[in-house]
Amino acid sequence: MSFSEADLAALWLTLRLASSVTFVLLLLGTPIAWWLARTNSWWKGPVASVVALPLVLPPTVLGFYLLMLMGPQGVIGQFTQSLGLGTLPFTFWGLVVASVLYSMPFVVQPIQNAIEALGNRPLEVAATLRAGPWDRFFSIVLPLARPGFITAAVLGFAHTVGEFGVVLMIGGNIPGETRVVSVQIYDHVEALDYGQAHTLSLLMIAFSFLVLLGLYGLQRKQASPMGKEH
Amino acid sequence: MQLLPVICLVLSGLLARPLWADPVRIAVASNFTLPMKQLVADYEKTTGNKVSMSFGSSGKFYAQIMNGAPFQVFFSADQAKPQALERANMIVPNSRFTYAIGALALWSAQPGFIDTQLYTLRQGNFRKIALANPKLAPYGAAAAEVLAKLNLVDATRAKWVQGENIAQTYQFVSTGNAELGFVALSQIMSHGNVDRGSSWVVPAELYQPIKQDAVLLNNGAHSPGAQALLAFIRSEQARSVIESYGYQTP
């Protein structure tokens, strides 16, 4: 197995993208998951549905509308231009924004499930001990819901690595900026370079398998002590 | 009572079916989408035969045909892929022919953005310029060749955004995400006119002719429908349609 310089650039870019997206998703997804887990509001259903939309929508729909919305005539495009940032398609940060939307359910849902599983009791006990909301989050929720957060981070990262349709629609195939591994593989196949396509594809299969293997191993380890509590 | 007309309708439908009832399945390079739709509409109207069209990039179709896709005719965006299929004995011998010679245009969705002196292009007064990936698409290779002839490769390279095929390149320009880009003339031309934005039809001496070949695939060897369609594509009537979209015919 040998990788060309372009392959390595695509791999490095993919890692950068997935890490940035995972970071942003944990920051954004945690409050959303928290709210969804604890609210009784009428808005719970609609918000949960919007978050889960990328699970069922074809990536082309998301990519097509992001291209329109983030373009010079689009609402988001006009906003970013008014901030002096230019427009987002064909940039690394454009991909980050798109991937955050696309991978959101993979991060929100595990965290939400973990928080729901905690129930109200530990938080109420902590409140009677005069723990403030931040204190309760960092010393109760975060440690107890840790498996949920780890699952969320791993899935968010892996799903971004595996992204293709949205990136193809708004990326513009710029080396080192938007040409991620999945697009690079597609290029190799289109150019009839099947040897190169195999090398990268096998790497992706190995990576995905190891990620999932690690995740299921982790869940099994977590399952036993959790089981005793119930 | 109400059943009778239905039965009549079904029977008449059955009787009206041509000899080869299954539609001819064809794979068409995306740059030829508009003319092919028009051609197939004309063909279906005159013959009553049905055609099922798939549009996409030639490279993907090549891979699919090599792996058993049920297409009977392949209209490629280049000559290389039909030739490769020929070498692999995937086509009916001697069925390869050039059905169109593509033309390239520099196009912007904004009126007045592109002038005949190419001032905007030469001065670099734009953020992004779209072209099809030169490695994959013949229109992309032609675009890169034009920029090289104009000595503008180094000056513009940092602003390139590449579509996977010419359809995506068109999409980047038409949504304004790239202010200008090299597209197929056929994409912006209808009835012999360019009706949107501003454009420059690239002079033919600036790039190698984009010869597009079609082949009758082994799947279509015994299909009278596929052969009839190919005969139609070579007819005078079809050639004038193809030319009205900015292509030349051999």
Interface residues (C-beta under 8 A of the other chain):
Chain A: L67 M68 M70 G71 P72 Q73 G86 T87 P89 F90 L168 M169 G172 N173 I174 Y186 D187 V189 E190 A191 L192
Chain B: S57 G59 K60 Y62 A63 A84 R127 K128 A130 N133 K135 L136 W160 V161 Q162 G163 E164 Q168 Q171 F172 T175 G176 N177 A178
